[in-house]
Amino acid sequence: MKTFVSVLHVIFSLLVIASIFMQPSKVYGLSTTISGGAETFFGKNKSRTMEAKLQRLTVISMVLFVITSMVLVYLSNH
């Protein structure tokens, strides 16, 4: 059981790293702010973009990483 959870833990950690590296940079500069950067922020399709999907993947994989961490601690103490 501990080996299986350890393998899942490594998979989730690699998934967190990959999803963070695939996300675009948040530094846009002054020209984007002036030329309508707020328009894309309040757009209707914000939740359908690749950026939103990567963000959701990062959150889900991070939650699973924390859960497997707690399970590994529990298994190592019992």
C-alpha positions in Angstrom: 0.0 0.0 0.0 2.8 2.4 0.9 4.6 1.7 -2.4 1.4 2.4 -4.4 0.8 5.7 -2.6 4.5 6.6 -3.1 4.2 6.1 -6.8 1.0 8.2 -6.9 2.8 10.9 -4.9 5.7 11.1 -7.5 3.2 11.2 -10.4 1.3 14.0 -8.8 4.5 15.9 -8.0 5.6 15.7 -11.6 2.1 16.8 -12.8 2.3 19.8 -10.5 5.7 20.8 -11.9 4.7 20.3 -15.5 1.4 22.2 -15.1 3.2 25.1 -13.5 5.9 25.3 -16.2 3.3 25.2 -19.0 1.4 28.2 -17.7 2.1 31.5 -19.4 3.8 34.4 -17.7 1.7 36.9 -15.8 4.0 39.9 -16.6 2.5 41.8 -19.5 3.7 45.3 -19.0 2.1 48.7 -19.3 1.2 48.5 -23.0 -1.1 45.5 -22.5 -2.9 47.3 -19.6 -3.5 50.4 -21.7 -4.6 48.5 -24.9 -7.4 46.5 -23.3 -6.0 43.9 -21.0 -9.1 44.2 -18.9 -11.2 43.2 -21.8 -9.7 39.7 -21.9 -10.0 39.5 -18.1 -13.7 40.0 -18.1 -14.3 38.0 -21.3 -17.1 35.4 -21.6 -14.8 32.6 -22.6 -12.3 33.1 -19.8 -13.0 29.7 -18.2 -12.6 27.9 -21.6 -9.1 29.1 -22.3 -6.0 26.9 -22.0 -4.7 29.0 -19.2 -7.9 28.3 -17.1 -7.6 24.6 -17.8 -3.9 24.6 -16.7 -4.8 26.5 -13.6 -7.5 24.0 -12.8 -5.1 21.1 -13.4 -2.5 22.7 -11.1 -5.0 23.1 -8.3 -6.4 19.5 -8.6 -2.9 18.0 -8.8 -1.7 20.0 -5.9 -4.6 18.9 -3.7 -4.0 15.3 -4.6 -0.3 15.8 -3.9 -1.1 17.1 -0.4 -3.5 14.2 0.2 -0.9 11.7 -0.8 1.6 13.4 1.5 -0.8 13.1 4.5 -1.5 9.4 3.6 2.2 8.7 3.4 2.8 10.3 6.8 0.0 8.3 8.3 1.3 5.0 6.8 4.8 5.7 8.0 3.6 6.2 11.6 1.3 3.1 11.7 
